[in-house]
Amino acid sequence: MSKRTERLDSEFRKEIAAILSGPLKDREPALTGLVSVTEADVAPDLKTAKIYVSVYTKSPQDREMQFGIIKNNAGFVRHELARVMHIRTVPELTFLSDDSFEYGSKMDKLFAKLKKDD
């Protein structure tokens, strides 16, 4: 991965996180969960970008609803991104759920249970 690509990924991740926690929450009051942008994978030609987000809520159903709000507002996020980033082309954003935190938490609980059983 080139330095430019790494820098763009980092900048996109930072700016999208700010948009999700600011303008999008203002626009969508139903977005109440804690949203974390874990990774941004921007194509070298800047046509597309995969944005991995984790949504922390009390229930899996609520998490799905919150993630749906984010996916449905991809165009709004892209528009806001165009306002703050100084690049000619703003990529088409695809939001993907990053469940690695939940998986890690589940594994920690399993290991703790195994240790307790010994």
C-alpha positions, 0 to 999 in steps of 0.5 A, spaced: 500 500 500 502 506 498 503 512 502 498 516 499 493 510 499 494 510 507 494 517 508 487 517 504 484 512 508 486 515 514 483 522 512 477 518 510 476 514 516 477 521 520 472 525 516 467 520 516 467 519 523 466 526 524 460 526 519 457 520 522 457 523 529 455 530 527 451 532 521 448 525 520 446 525 528 443 532 527 439 529 521 437 523 523 435 523 531 434 515 531 441 514 530 443 514 538 448 508 538 455 509 539 458 509 531 466 507 530 469 507 523 474 502 524 477 502 517 476 506 510 479 502 504 479 507 498 480 505 491 487 508 488 482 511 482 478 514 488 472 511 484 469 507 490 471 506 498 469 501 503 467 504 510 467 499 515 463 501 521 462 498 528 455 500 532 455 499 539 447 498 542 444 494 547 441 489 542 442 486 535 436 489 533 437 496 534 444 495 532 441 493 525 436 499 525 442 504 526 447 501 521 441 501 516 440 508 517 448 509 516 447 505 509 441 509 507 444 516 508 451 514 504 449 519 499 448 525 505 455 522 508 458 523 501 456 530 500 458 532 507 465 529 505 465 533 499 464 539 503 470 538 507 475 534 503 479 538 498 479 533 492 476 533 485 473 526 486 469 523 492 468 516 491 462 512 492 461 510 499 459 503 501 458 502 508 460 495 511 458 492 518 465 491 522 463 485 527 470 484 530 469 487 536 463 483 538 467 477 536 473 479 540 468 480 546 465 473 545 471 470 545 474 473 551 467 470 555 469 463 552 476 463 554 474 466 561 469 461 562 474 455 560 479 458 565 474 458 570 472 451 569 479 449 570 
